[in-house]
Amino acid sequence: MTRSDLVDELAARFAQLTQRDAEFAVKAILDAMNDALVRGHRIEIRGFGSFTINRRPPRMGRNPRSGESVSIPEKRVPHFKPGKALREAVDERTSPLGELLPLPSTSSAPALASPKVRTSSPAR
């Protein structure tokens, strides 16, 4: 699913939202999540998962072309850990051979409750 697919889905599920309003809502949510992660906060969306920042320590690497040792600096990278409900839903909806089962149509599917979003202050 791409960002534009998400906007289309949001606009389709909520008739009172125009395409432009749905686009603004998606942008606002993603910007808020981005800002929280940049500040080092943890984002938890119950039933979906949590986003944290992982630290990759500095290390020595090799230039594949010359074989020369290269110092690789420390990095901080975003990490997503799926929640239990998401893991179970994915596990139930995928077959052992990796084929996806058909999803229920949006008209007959029950509306999902809005997940609670919680951010926490950076770990020290």
Buried (B, 14 or more C-beta within 10 A) or exposed (E): EEEEEBBBBBBEEEEEBEEEBBBEBBEEEEEEBEEBBEEBBBBBBBEBBBBBBEEEEEEEEEEEEEEEEEEEEEEEEEEEEEBEEBEEBEEEEEEEEEEEEEEEEEEEEEEEEEBEBEBEEEEE
